Amino acid sequence: ARWDIQGGTITEARLKELTPSMPVIAVRAIPNDRQETRNTYECPVYKTKLRANTYIWTFSLKTRERPAKWVLAG
């Protein structure tokens, strides 16, 4: 996957592009009742490359695809 800067969404990776650029992300707290949940992929964040006991939280990334697509592509 890669980040589509113009669309502000997660999208398909381009062929032969192994490390696409990612913009700086500003993190801010939003109450659960005001958070947008439609068309979002809950992307897990880990401390290390090992996806064991290093889970921290999830980022809600906008997507035009079904969120299940990114789970299966993981």
N, C-alpha and C positions, 0 to 999 in steps of 0.2 A: 504494500500500500504506500501511498504518498499523500501529502497534503496539497490540495488545490488552493493556491493562494488567492486567486480571483474569486472562486466560489466559496471559500471559507469552509470546505468540507474535506473529509477523508475520501480518497478515490483510488482507482486502480493504479498500480505501479506502471511505469513506462518500461519497455523492453530495454535491457542492458543498462539501466540506471540503478546501480546497487545502493547508493546512499543519497536519496533525494534530500534537498534542503528542507528544513522545517523552520518556520518563523518563531520568533520569541513569543512565548505564551504568557499573558498576564493572568494570574490566578486570583479570583475573587470569590468570596462566599456569597451564596444565594440561598435564601430559605427554600426548603423543599416544595412548598406550595406555589412558589413563583418560578421554579425551574422548568425549562422546556424539556419534555421527555419524548416528544414525537420526532422521528427521524434522527435519533441519536444512538451512537454506539458507546456503551460503557467500557472504555478502554482501561484495563488494569495496569497499575504502575507498581513495579517491584524495585527494591533496593539494589539488587544484583541481577546478573544475567540468569542465575539459577532461579527458577520460578517455584521455589520451595516455600519456606517460612519467611520470605522476605517481602510479602505483599504489604503495600502501604495504603493505597486508595484507588479510586477510579476517576478518570477524566471523562466527561460527557463530550464526545466529538460529534459534530454534525455530519450527516451522511445522506446521500441520495439513494443509497442501496438499503436493503434490509440489514439490520444489525447482525443477523445470523450469518450473513456472508463473511463478515470480518472475524467472527468467532471461528468459523470453519477454516478460514485462510490462515489463522493464527499460527 
